[in-house]
Protein backbone atom coordinates (compact mmCIF):
# COMPACT_ATOMS: atom_id res chain seq x y z
CA UNK A 1 0.00 0.00 0.00
CA UNK A 2 1.33 3.45 -0.90
CA UNK A 3 2.05 6.03 1.75
CA UNK A 4 -0.82 8.60 1.62
CA UNK A 5 1.49 11.29 3.01
CA UNK A 6 3.76 11.14 -0.03
CA UNK A 7 2.71 11.58 -3.67
CA UNK A 8 3.64 8.89 -6.20
CA UNK A 9 6.51 9.52 -8.57
CA UNK A 10 5.11 11.81 -11.26
CA UNK A 11 4.70 10.35 -14.75
CA UNK A 12 6.45 7.06 -14.02
CA UNK A 13 4.96 5.32 -17.08
CA UNK A 14 4.84 8.36 -19.38
CA UNK A 15 7.46 8.43 -22.18
CA UNK A 16 10.28 10.84 -21.40
CA UNK A 17 11.20 11.49 -25.03
CA UNK A 18 9.41 12.31 -28.28
CA UNK A 19 12.31 11.38 -30.55
CA UNK A 20 12.82 14.96 -31.76
CA UNK A 21 15.19 16.06 -28.99
CA UNK A 22 18.86 16.88 -29.33
CA UNK A 23 21.26 14.75 -27.30
CA UNK A 24 21.48 17.32 -24.50
CA UNK A 25 17.71 17.81 -24.39
CA UNK A 26 17.13 14.04 -24.26
CA UNK A 27 19.65 13.65 -21.41
CA UNK A 28 18.01 16.49 -19.48
CA UNK A 29 14.54 14.99 -19.91
CA UNK A 30 15.66 11.56 -18.71
CA UNK A 31 17.72 13.06 -15.89
CA UNK A 32 14.71 15.06 -14.67
CA UNK A 33 12.76 11.80 -14.29
CA UNK A 34 15.71 10.15 -12.56
CA UNK A 35 16.04 13.10 -10.16
CA UNK A 36 12.32 12.76 -9.43
CA UNK A 37 12.87 9.13 -8.41
CA UNK A 38 15.81 10.04 -6.18
CA UNK A 39 13.80 12.90 -4.66
CA UNK A 40 11.06 10.40 -3.85
CA UNK A 41 13.61 8.29 -1.95
CA UNK A 42 15.05 11.31 -0.16
CA UNK A 43 11.57 12.41 0.92
CA UNK A 44 11.36 9.07 2.74
CA UNK A 45 14.78 9.59 4.32
CA UNK A 46 16.50 7.00 2.11
CA UNK A 47 19.77 7.44 0.24
CA UNK A 48 20.35 5.14 -2.74
CA UNK A 49 24.09 4.97 -2.11
CA UNK A 50 25.25 3.76 -5.55
CA UNK A 51 23.94 6.01 -8.31
CA UNK A 52 25.64 5.13 -11.60
CA UNK A 53 24.54 4.45 -15.20
CA UNK A 54 24.36 0.67 -14.79
CA UNK A 55 21.81 1.14 -12.01
CA UNK A 56 19.45 3.02 -14.34
CA UNK A 57 17.37 1.06 -16.85
CA UNK A 58 15.56 2.87 -19.67
CA UNK A 59 12.06 1.74 -20.52
CA UNK A 60 9.95 2.54 -23.59
CA UNK A 61 10.14 6.22 -24.49
CA UNK A 62 13.29 6.68 -22.43
CA UNK A 63 11.55 6.47 -19.05
CA UNK A 64 14.30 5.72 -16.47
CA UNK A 65 13.94 3.06 -13.76
CA UNK A 66 16.30 3.18 -10.75
CA UNK A 67 17.45 -0.27 -9.57
CA UNK A 68 19.85 -1.98 -7.11
CA UNK A 69 19.16 -0.78 -3.58
CA UNK A 70 21.74 -3.06 -1.94
CA UNK A 71 23.65 -0.06 -0.55
CA UNK A 72 20.60 2.05 0.33
CA UNK A 73 20.70 3.53 3.82
CA UNK A 74 18.98 6.09 5.96
CA UNK A 75 19.90 9.58 4.84
CA UNK A 76 20.64 10.62 8.43
CA UNK A 77 23.07 7.72 8.94
CA UNK A 78 25.92 9.86 7.59
CA UNK A 79 28.42 7.81 5.60
CA UNK A 80 28.70 4.69 7.71
CA UNK A 81 28.96 2.35 4.73
CA UNK A 82 32.07 1.71 2.66
CA UNK A 83 30.41 0.29 -0.46
CA UNK A 84 29.83 2.01 -3.76
CA UNK A 85 31.51 2.57 -7.11
CA UNK A 86 34.69 4.64 -6.83
CA UNK A 87 34.44 7.05 -9.82
CA UNK A 88 30.91 8.03 -8.72
CA UNK A 89 31.69 8.47 -5.01
CA UNK A 90 31.70 11.94 -3.43
CA UNK A 91 34.95 13.03 -1.74
CA UNK A 92 33.51 12.52 1.73
CA UNK A 93 32.75 8.88 0.93
CA UNK A 94 36.22 8.34 -0.54
CA UNK A 95 37.59 9.50 2.80
CA UNK A 96 35.44 6.86 4.52
CA UNK A 97 36.87 4.20 2.18
CA UNK A 98 40.32 5.36 3.32
CA UNK A 99 39.37 4.84 6.97
CA UNK A 100 38.27 8.35 7.89
CA UNK A 101 35.07 9.45 9.56
CA UNK A 102 32.48 11.78 8.08
CA UNK A 103 29.32 13.24 9.54
CA UNK A 104 27.83 14.58 6.31
CA UNK A 105 24.48 13.32 5.04
CA UNK A 106 24.35 10.40 2.67
CA UNK A 107 21.64 12.33 0.78
CA UNK A 108 24.26 14.91 -0.28
CA UNK A 109 26.41 12.01 -1.49
CA UNK A 110 23.58 10.92 -3.80
CA UNK A 111 23.50 14.44 -5.27
CA UNK A 112 27.22 14.27 -6.04
CA UNK A 113 26.85 10.85 -7.69
CA UNK A 114 23.89 12.16 -9.68
CA UNK A 115 26.10 15.01 -10.92
CA UNK A 116 28.74 12.51 -12.08
CA UNK A 117 26.09 10.49 -13.95
CA UNK A 118 24.75 13.65 -15.63
CA UNK A 119 28.30 14.76 -16.54
CA UNK A 120 29.03 11.35 -18.08
CA UNK A 121 25.77 11.25 -20.04
CA UNK A 122 26.60 14.61 -21.65
CA UNK A 123 30.39 14.42 -21.99
CA UNK A 124 30.88 10.69 -22.61
CA UNK A 125 33.23 10.25 -19.63
CA UNK A 126 33.26 10.68 -15.87
CA UNK A 127 35.06 13.76 -14.50
CA UNK A 128 37.89 11.60 -13.11
CA UNK A 129 38.84 8.17 -14.44
CA UNK A 130 40.67 5.86 -11.99
CA UNK A 131 44.42 6.20 -12.44
CA UNK A 132 47.35 3.81 -12.30
CA UNK A 133 46.72 2.35 -8.83
CA UNK A 134 45.18 -1.12 -8.51
CA UNK A 135 44.27 -1.58 -4.84
CA UNK A 136 40.85 -0.06 -3.99
CA UNK A 137 42.36 2.11 -1.25
CA UNK A 138 45.05 3.38 -3.61
CA UNK A 139 42.45 4.08 -6.31
CA UNK A 140 40.32 5.96 -3.77
CA UNK A 141 43.34 7.97 -2.60
CA UNK A 142 44.26 8.87 -6.18
CA UNK A 143 40.69 9.91 -7.04
CA UNK A 144 40.40 11.95 -3.83
CA UNK A 145 43.68 13.69 -4.59
CA UNK A 146 42.65 14.61 -8.12
CA UNK A 147 39.07 15.68 -7.49
CA UNK A 148 39.99 17.87 -4.52
CA UNK A 149 42.98 19.38 -6.32
CA UNK A 150 41.26 19.99 -9.67
CA UNK A 151 40.48 23.50 -10.76
CA UNK A 152 36.84 24.50 -10.66
CA UNK A 153 34.43 24.48 -12.40
CA UNK A 154 34.92 20.89 -13.52
CA UNK A 155 32.82 21.46 -16.65
CA UNK A 156 35.11 24.24 -17.94
CA UNK A 157 36.01 23.45 -21.54
CA UNK A 158 33.61 20.49 -21.71
CA UNK A 159 30.96 20.80 -24.48
CA UNK A 160 27.90 20.86 -22.20
CA UNK A 161 25.10 23.47 -22.49
CA UNK A 162 25.77 26.28 -20.00
CA UNK A 163 22.63 25.81 -17.81
CA UNK A 164 23.35 22.10 -17.42
CA UNK A 165 27.06 22.76 -16.80
CA UNK A 166 26.21 25.17 -13.98
CA UNK A 167 23.86 22.61 -12.44
CA UNK A 168 26.47 19.83 -12.67
CA UNK A 169 29.11 22.02 -11.04
CA UNK A 170 26.76 22.71 -8.13
CA UNK A 171 26.15 18.97 -7.68
CA UNK A 172 29.92 18.32 -7.75
CA UNK A 173 30.79 20.76 -4.98
CA UNK A 174 33.44 19.34 -2.66
CA UNK A 175 31.59 20.69 0.38
CA UNK A 176 28.40 18.61 0.79
CA UNK A 177 26.61 21.56 2.37
CA UNK A 178 26.97 23.54 -0.85
CA UNK A 179 25.22 20.96 -3.02
CA UNK A 180 21.55 21.60 -3.80
CA UNK A 181 18.86 19.19 -2.57
CA UNK A 182 17.89 16.70 -5.25
CA UNK A 183 14.45 18.32 -5.47
CA UNK A 184 16.08 21.56 -6.62
CA UNK A 185 18.11 19.61 -9.16
CA UNK A 186 14.91 18.08 -10.52
CA UNK A 187 13.26 21.52 -10.76
CA UNK A 188 16.23 22.94 -12.67
CA UNK A 189 16.17 20.04 -15.13
CA UNK A 190 12.40 20.37 -15.60
CA UNK A 191 12.75 24.12 -16.31
CA UNK A 192 15.50 23.41 -18.84
CA UNK A 193 13.42 20.71 -20.55
CA UNK A 194 10.25 22.87 -20.61
CA UNK A 195 12.11 25.81 -22.14
CA UNK A 196 13.60 23.63 -24.87
CA UNK A 197 10.26 21.96 -25.60
CA UNK A 198 8.81 25.43 -26.25
CA UNK A 199 11.68 26.22 -28.59
CA UNK A 200 11.15 23.01 -30.53
CA UNK A 201 7.43 23.80 -30.84
CA UNK A 202 8.23 27.27 -32.13
CA UNK A 203 10.68 25.79 -34.62
CA UNK A 204 8.07 23.32 -35.83
CA UNK A 205 5.53 26.12 -36.28
CA UNK A 206 8.03 28.05 -38.37
CA UNK A 207 8.89 25.02 -40.54
CA UNK A 208 6.00 25.69 -42.96
CA UNK A 209 7.07 29.29 -43.46
CA UNK A 210 10.64 28.17 -44.08
CA UNK A 211 9.48 25.59 -46.65
CA UNK A 212 7.46 28.19 -48.59
CA UNK A 213 10.34 30.65 -48.50
CA UNK A 214 12.75 27.99 -49.69
CA UNK A 215 10.48 27.09 -52.62
CA UNK A 216 10.16 30.74 -53.59
CA UNK A 217 13.91 31.28 -53.38
CA UNK A 218 14.42 28.29 -55.66
CA UNK A 219 12.81 30.16 -58.57
CA UNK A 220 15.35 31.40 -61.13
CA UNK A 221 16.24 35.05 -60.61
CA UNK A 222 19.22 37.31 -60.69
CA UNK A 223 21.12 37.05 -57.42
CA UNK A 224 22.44 40.29 -55.90
CA UNK A 225 26.05 40.22 -54.63
CA UNK A 226 26.39 39.18 -50.98
CA UNK A 227 28.13 41.79 -48.81
CA UNK A 228 31.38 40.38 -47.41
CA UNK A 229 30.43 41.17 -43.80
CA UNK A 230 26.90 39.75 -43.90
CA UNK A 231 25.83 36.65 -41.94
CA UNK A 232 25.05 34.93 -45.26
CA UNK A 233 28.62 35.51 -46.42
CA UNK A 234 29.93 34.08 -43.14
CA UNK A 235 27.74 30.99 -43.60
CA UNK A 236 28.94 30.56 -47.19
CA UNK A 237 32.57 30.91 -46.06
CA UNK A 238 32.09 28.35 -43.31
CA UNK A 239 30.53 25.92 -45.79
CA UNK A 240 33.35 26.40 -48.26
CA UNK A 241 35.90 25.86 -45.44
CA UNK A 242 34.40 22.50 -44.45
CA UNK A 243 36.99 19.76 -45.09
CA UNK A 244 36.30 17.58 -48.09
CA UNK A 245 39.45 15.45 -48.34
CA UNK A 246 41.23 13.18 -45.87
CA UNK A 247 44.17 15.62 -45.76
CA UNK A 248 41.87 18.51 -44.87
CA UNK A 249 40.07 16.54 -42.15
CA UNK A 250 43.43 15.43 -40.72
CA UNK A 251 44.79 18.99 -40.71
CA UNK A 252 41.70 20.28 -38.92
CA UNK A 253 41.98 17.43 -36.41
CA UNK A 254 45.52 18.60 -35.60
CA UNK A 255 44.21 22.13 -35.01
CA UNK A 256 41.58 20.76 -32.63
CA UNK A 257 44.26 18.87 -30.69
CA UNK A 258 46.35 22.02 -30.40
CA UNK A 259 43.38 23.86 -28.87
CA UNK A 260 42.43 20.96 -26.59
CA UNK A 261 39.13 20.08 -28.30
CA UNK A 262 39.60 16.32 -28.27
CA UNK A 263 35.97 15.52 -29.14
CA UNK A 264 36.21 17.51 -32.38
CA UNK A 265 39.60 15.92 -33.10
CA UNK A 266 38.07 12.44 -32.79
CA UNK A 267 35.37 13.43 -35.26
CA UNK A 268 37.82 14.81 -37.83
CA UNK A 269 40.38 12.00 -37.58
CA UNK A 270 37.53 9.51 -37.90
CA UNK A 271 36.29 11.29 -41.02
CA UNK A 272 39.81 11.31 -42.46
CA UNK A 273 40.16 7.58 -41.83
CA UNK A 274 36.82 6.81 -43.45
CA UNK A 275 37.81 8.86 -46.50
CA UNK A 276 41.32 7.44 -46.86
CA UNK A 277 42.50 4.99 -44.18
CA UNK A 278 46.11 5.35 -43.02
CA UNK A 279 48.24 4.25 -40.09
CA UNK A 280 49.06 7.80 -39.06
CA UNK A 281 45.41 8.84 -38.97
CA UNK A 282 44.53 5.72 -36.93
CA UNK A 283 47.27 6.59 -34.43
CA UNK A 284 46.14 10.20 -34.02
CA UNK A 285 42.54 9.07 -33.63
CA UNK A 286 43.71 6.65 -30.91
CA UNK A 287 45.64 9.47 -29.21
CA UNK A 288 42.54 11.68 -29.11
CA UNK A 289 40.48 8.82 -27.69
CA UNK A 290 43.09 8.15 -25.01
CA UNK A 291 43.17 11.79 -23.90
CA UNK A 292 39.47 11.51 -23.07
CA UNK A 293 39.95 8.24 -21.17
CA UNK A 294 38.45 5.93 -23.83
CA UNK A 295 41.16 3.28 -23.54
CA UNK A 296 39.42 0.44 -25.44
CA UNK A 297 39.06 2.38 -28.72
CA UNK A 298 42.50 3.89 -28.15
CA UNK A 299 44.08 0.42 -27.91
CA UNK A 300 42.24 -0.69 -31.05
CA UNK A 301 43.35 2.43 -32.91
CA UNK A 302 47.02 2.04 -32.04
CA UNK A 303 46.99 -1.62 -33.04
CA UNK A 304 45.29 -0.71 -36.32
CA UNK A 305 48.00 1.91 -36.93
CA UNK A 306 50.72 -0.68 -36.37
CA UNK A 307 48.96 -3.07 -38.71
CA UNK A 308 48.97 -0.31 -41.31
CA UNK A 309 52.74 0.15 -40.95
CA UNK A 310 52.82 3.21 -38.66
CA UNK A 311 54.64 2.40 -35.40
CA UNK A 312 56.95 5.16 -34.10
CA UNK A 313 58.05 5.11 -30.47
CA UNK A 314 55.22 7.40 -29.31
CA UNK A 315 52.61 4.94 -30.61
CA UNK A 316 54.14 2.03 -28.66
CA UNK A 317 54.41 4.19 -25.53
CA UNK A 318 50.87 5.53 -25.61
CA UNK A 319 49.50 2.06 -26.34
CA UNK A 320 51.40 0.90 -23.24
CA UNK A 321 49.63 3.54 -21.15
CA UNK A 322 46.17 2.57 -22.43
CA UNK A 323 46.86 -1.12 -21.76
CA UNK A 324 47.90 -0.33 -18.18
CA UNK A 325 44.63 1.53 -17.65
CA UNK A 326 42.60 -1.42 -18.94
CA UNK A 327 44.14 -3.39 -16.13
CA UNK A 328 43.99 -7.16 -16.57
CA UNK A 329 47.23 -9.02 -15.85
CA UNK A 330 47.62 -9.92 -19.53
CA UNK A 331 46.99 -6.32 -20.60
CA UNK A 332 49.51 -5.01 -18.05
CA UNK A 333 52.16 -7.44 -19.29
CA UNK A 334 51.37 -6.41 -22.87
CA UNK A 335 51.72 -2.77 -21.77
CA UNK A 336 55.20 -3.50 -20.39
CA UNK A 337 56.10 -5.15 -23.69
CA UNK A 338 54.94 -2.06 -25.59
CA UNK A 339 56.99 0.19 -23.29
CA UNK A 340 60.03 -2.00 -24.06
CA UNK A 341 59.30 -1.66 -27.79
CA UNK A 342 59.15 2.13 -27.42
CA UNK A 343 62.49 2.15 -25.59
CA UNK A 344 64.06 -0.03 -28.26
CA UNK A 345 63.20 2.71 -30.75
CA UNK A 346 64.06 5.61 -28.42
CA UNK A 347 66.16 4.67 -25.35
CA UNK A 348 65.74 8.18 -23.93
CA UNK A 349 61.92 8.14 -23.92
CA UNK A 350 61.15 8.82 -20.24
CA UNK A 351 57.35 8.28 -20.44
CA UNK A 352 58.08 4.72 -21.60
CA UNK A 353 60.29 4.13 -18.56
CA UNK A 354 57.52 5.51 -16.34
CA UNK A 355 54.93 3.22 -17.97
CA UNK A 356 57.23 0.23 -17.60
CA UNK A 357 57.75 0.97 -13.90
CA UNK A 358 54.03 1.46 -13.30
CA UNK A 359 53.24 -1.78 -15.11
CA UNK A 360 55.64 -3.72 -12.92
CA UNK A 361 54.16 -2.03 -9.85
CA UNK A 362 50.67 -3.14 -10.88
CA UNK A 363 51.84 -6.72 -11.38
CA UNK A 364 53.63 -6.70 -8.03
CA UNK A 365 50.51 -5.49 -6.23
CA UNK A 366 48.30 -8.02 -8.04
CA UNK A 367 50.66 -11.00 -7.61
CA UNK A 368 53.41 -10.26 -5.05
CA UNK A 369 54.66 -13.87 -5.02
CA UNK A 370 55.43 -13.82 -8.73
CA UNK A 371 56.58 -10.18 -8.89
CA UNK A 372 58.09 -9.47 -5.45
CA UNK A 373 60.91 -7.10 -6.40
CA UNK A 374 61.95 -5.03 -9.40
CA UNK A 375 65.28 -3.16 -9.25
CA UNK A 376 64.68 -2.20 -12.89
CA UNK A 377 61.60 -0.24 -11.80
CA UNK A 378 63.65 1.73 -9.27
CA UNK A 379 66.16 2.53 -12.01
CA UNK A 380 63.33 3.61 -14.33
CA UNK A 381 61.80 5.92 -11.72
CA UNK A 382 65.17 7.41 -10.80
CA UNK A 383 65.75 8.21 -14.47
CA UNK A 384 62.31 9.79 -14.84
CA UNK A 385 62.68 11.85 -11.68
CA UNK A 386 65.99 13.36 -12.77
CA UNK A 387 63.87 15.59 -15.02
CA UNK A 388 60.42 15.49 -13.37
CA UNK A 389 57.37 17.25 -14.73
CA UNK A 390 55.57 19.57 -12.31
CA UNK A 391 52.82 17.03 -11.74
CA UNK A 392 51.45 15.88 -8.38
CA UNK A 393 50.36 12.60 -9.98
CA UNK A 394 53.91 11.93 -11.18
CA UNK A 395 55.36 12.44 -7.70
CA UNK A 396 52.70 10.19 -6.13
CA UNK A 397 53.42 7.47 -8.71
CA UNK A 398 57.17 7.78 -8.04
CA UNK A 399 56.53 7.46 -4.30
CA UNK A 400 54.46 4.29 -4.85
CA UNK A 401 57.13 2.61 -6.99
CA UNK A 402 59.99 3.65 -4.68
CA UNK A 403 58.15 2.60 -1.52
CA UNK A 404 57.29 -0.83 -2.92
CA UNK A 405 60.56 -1.80 -4.57
CA UNK A 406 62.88 0.01 -2.15
CA UNK A 407 61.20 -1.03 1.10
CA UNK A 408 64.42 -2.53 2.47
CA UNK A 409 66.58 0.54 1.78
CA UNK A 410 66.51 3.65 3.94
CA UNK A 411 67.58 5.93 1.11
CA UNK A 412 64.58 4.72 -0.93
CA UNK A 413 62.17 5.21 1.95
CA UNK A 414 63.46 8.76 2.49
CA UNK A 415 63.23 9.43 -1.24
CA UNK A 416 59.60 8.22 -1.31
CA UNK A 417 58.71 10.64 1.49
CA UNK A 418 60.44 13.40 -0.46
CA UNK A 419 58.28 12.60 -3.49
CA UNK A 420 55.16 12.83 -1.32
CA UNK A 421 56.33 16.23 -0.06
CA UNK A 422 56.59 17.46 -3.63
CA UNK A 423 53.16 16.04 -4.46
CA UNK A 424 51.72 17.99 -1.51
CA UNK A 425 53.49 21.13 -2.76
CA UNK A 426 51.77 20.68 -6.12
CA UNK A 427 48.28 20.39 -4.64
CA UNK A 428 47.76 16.75 -3.59
CA UNK A 429 46.04 16.77 -0.14
CA UNK A 430 48.67 15.61 2.39
CA UNK A 431 46.10 13.82 4.55
CA UNK A 432 45.34 11.47 1.62
CA UNK A 433 48.67 9.72 2.31
CA UNK A 434 47.77 8.82 5.90
CA UNK A 435 45.50 5.85 5.18
CA UNK A 436 47.19 4.76 1.96
CA UNK A 437 48.24 1.13 2.41
CA UNK A 438 51.36 1.69 0.31
CA UNK A 439 52.72 3.96 3.03
CA UNK A 440 51.45 2.07 6.08
CA UNK A 441 55.01 1.29 7.21
CA UNK A 442 55.83 5.01 7.19
CA UNK A 443 53.42 6.16 9.89
CA UNK A 444 56.12 6.23 12.60
CA UNK A 445 58.62 8.18 10.51
CA UNK A 446 59.08 11.79 11.59
CA UNK A 447 59.56 13.01 8.00
CA UNK A 448 56.33 11.29 6.91
CA UNK A 449 54.41 12.81 9.84
CA UNK A 450 55.78 16.20 8.81
CA UNK A 451 54.46 15.71 5.28
CA UNK A 452 50.94 14.63 6.27
CA UNK A 453 50.67 17.58 8.66
CA UNK A 454 51.45 20.11 5.91
CA UNK A 455 48.61 22.52 5.11
CA UNK A 456 46.78 21.76 1.87
CA UNK A 457 47.60 24.10 -0.99
CA UNK A 458 45.49 24.81 -4.09
CA UNK A 459 46.38 22.91 -7.21
CA UNK A 460 47.74 24.82 -10.22
CA UNK A 461 45.05 26.48 -12.31
CA UNK A 462 46.27 24.61 -15.37
CA UNK A 463 46.67 20.85 -15.05
CA UNK A 464 49.99 19.57 -16.44
CA UNK A 465 50.07 17.06 -19.30
CA UNK A 466 49.93 13.37 -18.43
CA UNK A 467 53.58 12.35 -17.86
CA UNK A 468 52.82 8.81 -19.09
CA UNK A 469 51.86 10.03 -22.58
CA UNK A 470 53.96 11.30 -25.45
CA UNK A 471 52.35 14.15 -27.37
CA UNK A 472 52.71 13.35 -31.08
CA UNK A 473 53.81 16.04 -33.55
CA UNK A 474 50.86 18.40 -34.02
CA UNK A 475 52.18 20.21 -37.08
CA UNK A 476 53.03 17.33 -39.40
CA UNK A 477 51.23 16.72 -42.66
CA UNK A 478 49.66 13.46 -43.72
N, C-alpha and C positions, 0 to 999 in steps of 0.2 A: 504494500500500500504506500502511495506517495505521501510525503510530508506536506500537510495543508499549509504550513507556515512558509514554505518555499515554493516558488513557481517552477514549473518544468522548464527544461532547457528549450529556449525559443527555436522553433523551426527545425527540430532535429531531423525530420524526414524530408524537408524541403530542399530541392537542389540548390547548391551554393553557386553554380556557374550556369551561364547561358550558352557558353561556347564562343561568344564574341569578345571576350575580355583579352587584354594584353596579358603578358606573363605576370607583370607586377600587380595588375588589378585582380587576376585570378588568385595569386598568392594572398593578397590582402583579404579577399572574400572568404577564402578557406580559413585563414588565420583568425578572422573575426569569429567564425563559428567555433574554432578550437579554443579561443580565449573565453568564449561563452561557457564551454564545457568546464574549463579550469575554474572560472569564476563560480560556477555551480558547486564545485568541490570546495572551494575556499569559503563559500557562504556556509557550508556545513562544518567548517573547521578542519578540513582534510587537505593535506598537501600530497600531490601525486608522487613527487620524489624522483622521477626518472623520465622527464619530458625529453623526447628525441624523436626523429622522423620515423624510426621503426616501430614506435609505439602509437602511431597515428595511421589508421586505415581509412582510405577514401572510398566512400560508397558511390552509388549512382549520382551523377550531377555534381561530383566533387564534395559531397557532404562528409566531413571528417568524423571519425569515431575514435575516441581515446581509449587505449587498452593498457593492460599490464599494470595492475595496482599492487604488485608484490612489495614495492618499497614505499607504499603510501603510509602516511603517519599523521598524527594530529599536528595541526599547524602551530600550536603553542608548545610543541615538544622540543623546540629549537632544532639543532642539527645533531641529534643523538645517534643517527644511523651513519654507517660508513659506506653503504652501497650507492650505486649510481653508475653513470657512464662518464668517464673523465672529461672528454672535450665539452660536455654540456653542463658540467658542474660549476656552480658559482664559486668565487674565491673562498668564501667562508666554509664551504663544504670541503674544498681541497685541503684547507687547513685541518679539518677534522680527520680526513684521510691520513694526514701526516702526524696525527696524534695530538693535535691541539684541541682546545675547547672553545665553543662558540655559543653565544646566547641569542643569536639572531633568529628570526622566525623562519621556519621551513617554507612558509608561503612566499616570502621574498625570494627564496632560492628557486621556486617554481617560475617566478617572473624572469629571473636571469636565464634559466634554461629555455623558456619560451622565446626570449630575445635571440638566443643562439640558433634555435630552430628557424625563426623568421629570417635571420641573417643568412643562414645556409640556403633556405628556399629561394632567396632573391639573388645571392651572390654565387651559389654553386659550391661553397666551401664553408667550413666553420671558421670563426675568427682566428682560432689558434689550433693548428694540427699538433698532435703529440710529436715530440722531437725524437732524439736519438736514444733516450733511455728505454729500458725494457722492463724493469721492475715497476709494479704499480706505484709504489711510493716515489720512485725516481721520476716517473712520468708526471705524477701529481706535482712534485716539487718544480719540475721544469715548466709545466703549464702555469703554476702559480707565479713563478718568477716572470714569465713573459706577459701574462695578462695584467699583472699589477705594475709592470714596468713600461707597458706599451703607451705610446702617446694617445691622447684622446682628441677627438672622438674616433672610435674604432672604425666607423664607416667612412672616414675621410678617404677620398680617392676610389671608393668602391661604387660601381654603377648601380645605385639604389635610389629611387625617387626620394627627394628631399624630405617630405613629410614622414615617410616610412623610416628613413635613415635616422631622423631625430627621435622617433619613437623607439627604435632599436637601441640607440645610444642611451636612452633613459633606462631601458630594461637592463642594460649591461653595466650599469653603475657599479663600481667596486663596493661602495657603501650600501648595504641593503636598505638602509633607511631612506635613501634617495631614489629608490626604484618605485614606480607608481604601482598601486594595487592593480591586480589583473582586470578588475572591472573597468578601470580607466583605460587600460590598454585596449580592451574590447571596444569601448566607446570611440576611441581614436580610430581604430580600424574600420568601424562601421561608418564613421563620418567620411573617411577617405573613400570607402567603397560607394557610399551614396553619392558623393560629389562626382565620382568618375562614371557612375551609372547615368547621371544627368547629362554629362558631357557626351556619352555615347548616344543617348537619345537625341540630343541636339544634332549630333553628326548625322544620325540616320535621317532626321527630318530634312536636313540640308542636302541629302544625297540626290533627291529628285532634281533640285535646282542645279546641282553640279552637272548631272547627266544632260539636262537640257542645254546648259551653257557649253558643255563639251561638244554636243552635236552641232550647235550653232557655230562654234569656233572651227569646226572641221570643214565648213564650207569654204571653197576657194576664194581667196581675196588677197589683195596686196597687203603685205605685212609691214608695218612701220618699223624702223630701226629701234632696237631695245637700248635704252640708255645704259651706259656701262655701270652706273652705281645703283641700278634698280634691283629690287629683290628677284625679279625674273632673270636678270643677267647673272646674279649670284647663283641661282638654281641651275641655270644652264652651265655655268662654269663648273659647279660641283659635279654635275652629271658627266661633263666632258672629262673631269679629272678622275672619275671612277676607274680603277684598274681594269684592264681587259686581258692582259697577258700574264703568264706565270711570273715573268720578271717584275712586272709592275706590282703584282700582289706581294711578291717577296720583298721588294723594296719598301712598300708601305708597312709591311709587317715589321721590318727592321726599325722604321721610324716609331712605330707603336712601342716596341721594346725600349727604345731610348727614352721615351716619355713615361714608361712604367705602365702602359695600358696593355696588360697581358691578355685580357679577354679579346681585345681587338686584334692583337697579334696572332692569337690562336685562329681566329676567323680568317685572317689574310693568308697565313701559312697553309691552312687547310685548303683554301681556294687555289693557292699556287700549286699545291700537290695534286689536287684534282685535275687541274689544267695540264700540268706537265710534271709527273712524279720525278723526284730526284732525292738522292741521299741527303744532300745539304738541307733541303727544305724539310724533310722528315726530321732531321736532327734539331732544327730551329723550332719546329712545331713541338717536339718533345721538350725542349728547353722551356718554352712558354707554358706548357702544361705543368712541368715540374715546379715552376715558380709559384703557381697557384695551388700546389699541394696535390695535384692529380697524378699520383705516382704510377698507377697502372697504365694509363695511356702514355705517360712519359717513357716508361720502360719499353712499351711496344714501339714507340716512335724511334727510340735510339736503336733498337734491334733492327728495325726496318732500314734505318739509315746505314747500319753496318752491312746489311744484306745488299744494299744498293751501292756498296763500295765507298762509303764516306765514314771514316773512323779515325779522326784525329784524337789526340790525347784528351781534349776537353769532353768529347763524346763518351769515351770510356769512363772518365772520372764522374761525370754527371749521372751516367747510368748506375755507377756504383752507389752514389748517394740515394737514388730512387729505390734501388734494391734494398738498401739498409732500412729505409723507411717502411718498406712492405713487410719485412720483419720475420719471415719464417727462417729456420736454420739454413735451409738450402739457398734461400734468396740472400741471406747474409754472406754465406760462403761465396756465392756467385759475385756479390758486391766486392768482396775482398779480391777476387780474381780480376774483376774489372779495374780496381784500383792498381793492381800490379801491372795490368796491361797499359794503363795510362802512364805509370812510372817507367815502363820499358821504352815508351816513346819520348817521355820528357822526365828525366830523373830529378829535375828540380821542381816538379809540380807539387807544391805544398798541400793544396786541397786533397790530392790523391793520398798523401801520407796521412792526413787527418782522417779521411774516410777509411783507410786501412786500419788505423788504430781504433776507430770507433767500431768497426766491424768485429775486430778481435775482442773488444770489450763486451760487445753484445753476446758473442759466443761464450765468453768466459762466464758471464752472468747466467746465461741459459744452461750451460753444461760445465760447471767448474771442474768436474773430474777429468773431462777430456781436454779442457782449455784452462789449466790452472794458472799459467804464467806466460807472459809474453814480453821478453826484453826488447823485441823489435818494436812493440807498441810504444814503450818508453822512449826509444830512439826516435820514432816518428814524431811523437809529441814534442820532444825537445827540439827537433828541427823546426817544427811548425811555430813553436813559441819563441824562437829566436827573432822572428819577424811577425809578431802577433797583430791581428786586426783588432781594432777597438770594438770588441764585441763581447758582451757579458756571456752570451751562450758559448763562445769559444773558450773563455776562461773556465766556465763550469765544466765543459767537456774535458778540458785538459786536467782539471782537478780530479774528475772521475777516473780517467785513465791512469794518472799518476798514483792516485790513492790505491787503486786495485792492483796494479802491477809493480808498485814500489812499496808495498805494505811493510816489507822487512828492512827497509832502508830509511834511516832518519832524514837524510837529505831529501828523499822523495816525499816523505810526509810533510816536511817543512815547505817544500816547493808547492805541494797541493794546497796547503793553507794559504800560501802567497797567491796562488791563482784565485782562490775564493775571495781574497781581499780585493783583488782587481775586479772580479765580477761584481762585488758589492759597490765598488767605486763607479762602475758603469751602469748601476741601476738595478741589479738583482737584489731583492730583499734579503738582508743578511739572516733574518730569522728562518728563512726557508731551508738553510743548511742544517738547522738544529736536529730535525727529525728525519733527515735523509740517511737511509741505512748505509749508504756508501761511506759516510763519515762518522759512523757510530763509534768507532775506536778513537775518535779525535776529541770526544767530549771533555776529557780531562786535561787536554793540552791548553796551556795558557794562551798561546797565540790563536788557537781556534776560538776560545772564549772571547778573546778581544775582537775577532772578526764578527761573530754573531751578535755582539753587543753594539756594533757600529750603527749609527743612525741611518735609516733608509734615505737614499738620495733619488731624485727624479731621473728617469731614463732620458737619454738624448732625444731631442725632438725628432730626429731623423734616424730610423733604424738602419744599422749597417748592413751591407750585403751578407748573404749566407756564406760563411767561410768554407763550407764544404763544397760549394759550387764554383765552377769556372765560368765566367761570363764569356760567351763566344764573341768573335769580332762582330760589331754591329754596323760596320760601314762597308763590308765586303759585298761584291756583286755576285749574282748567281752564275 
